[in-house]
Amino acid sequence: MNTQALNGKRVAILATDGFEESELSVPKASLGGHGVDVDVVAPAGKADGIRAWAETDWGDTYEVSRTLDQAKAADYHALVLPGGLFNPDALRLDEDALKFVRAFFESGKPVAAICHAPWILINAGVVEGRKMTSVPSVAQDLKNAGAHWEDSEVVVDNGLVTSRTPKDLDAFCKRLEEELAEGRHSGQHG
């Protein structure tokens, strides 16, 4: 990966309580290691931090850089949506979160979602006709929403990067960084 192509880029990671810890911490560290500025963005009531789910129990509390009422998609080059079970289930019902997500698609910016995070994309109305993957329990939801689901460690479709589980994080981060280096994608749509 050409680190110079990523240096100075800015990425938002949208999450709330119950995100799968590795699905936020690993992409954040990987992007930061390439000179990318990463903000953790959370719903308005979560300015004091959000708590991770670490596989089988609650994990660490993570600092929030900005809340949704302070963040604008225009300020970022890409969006990352970590999974977990609780986090995407809450965010998919948060209209401010859905508007934030839609804005990335409308402007052709890369979006990366892993595990259960495609639930957010379904509710944002941006999956129809897209090639995607997810944790297997979300596969039927994606198919019902018009996506073309496949069981692969990472699937890329015009700036949309999706992966299944934490075991796919290496491939997920690599493809996210490639899409971020490429920039806007004309095939990305809201």
Secondary structure, DSSP 8 states (H G I E B T S, - for coil): --HHHHTT-EEEEE--TTEEHHHHHHHHHHHHHTT-EEEEEE-GGGTT-EEEEETTEEEEEE--SEETTT--GGG-SEEEE---SHHHHHHTT-HHHHHHHHHHHHTT--EEEETTTHHHHHHHT--TT-EE---GGGHHHHHHTT-EE---SEEEETTEEEE-SGGGHHHHHHHHHHHHHH---TT---
